[in-house]
Amino acid sequence: LGIISTAPASESGKPVPRQCNVGFLDTLVPTFASPADGKVENLKAPLLGHAWSAGFSFAKCHLEEAAPYDPFMPYVMGVEQFVRFARFWTRGYDVYTPT
């Protein structure tokens, strides 16, 4: 099961952004770098990633039923991306950087 996701690009025609590093807030909550801290160019096929972005995400609709937002997590920007990515991964989904 796959998800195509990356941080949204600031301009079209530029290298595709790719989130590479996981950081931690002062509260020790994991978070992804914003803006994306990596870029890829000239991919022949989607590249397996280890980050999910709510700003650019495409998957089949069963993803929302299989891995919904955590009902015990407050709606906070940025932090929910790591938590949601963990829910995807533990349910058998892989995230790919688009070409």
ABEGO torsion letter per residue (X at the ends): XBBBBBBBBABBGBBBBBBABBBBBAAGBBBBBOBBABBBBGBABBBBBABBBAABBBBBAAAAAABBBBAABBBBBGAAAAAAAAAAAAAGBBBBBBX
